[in-house]
Amino acid sequence: MESLQIIQWITGIILVALLLGFGYHLGTLAPESSEQSPDTTTSPASVSSAAALADGVQTVTLSWGKFNYKPDTITIQADTPVQITADLTRLQGCFQTLIIPDLGITHYFDKNNDVLTFTPTKKGTFLFTCAMGMGKGTLIVQ
Ligand SMILES: [Cu+2]
């Protein structure tokens, strides 16, 4: 009986922790502002983007859509520098941290540091997430 109570107690703690984490994210989930270009999609369809190439640098702007990063799939070329610029009007709180575990990248975007620059050398498909893993995307290096 005693071990059952311990299990119930632990389950309660986990539930509270999950709810707090979820609430923390909800606080940053402002609806997409209507002043942006009209987006008629109502479902959280994935948005993919190939990086634009300018002066030998691949550029991508990372923002927040309805329920996830926008774009949530980013295609880039290997061995060419990449600049990911954060749209800080949309990326707030936990989503300001971008983690690409397989590439060893953890980057915090803020007003003074809203660009992440790196040069991918390995080809493949890599996960990127926010600090708590609720925002997720795919980085495709070709
Ligand atoms: Cu997060």
Residues whose N, C-alpha, C, O or C-beta is under 5 A from the ligand:
A	BS01	CU	C94 F95 C130 A131 M132 G133 M134 G135
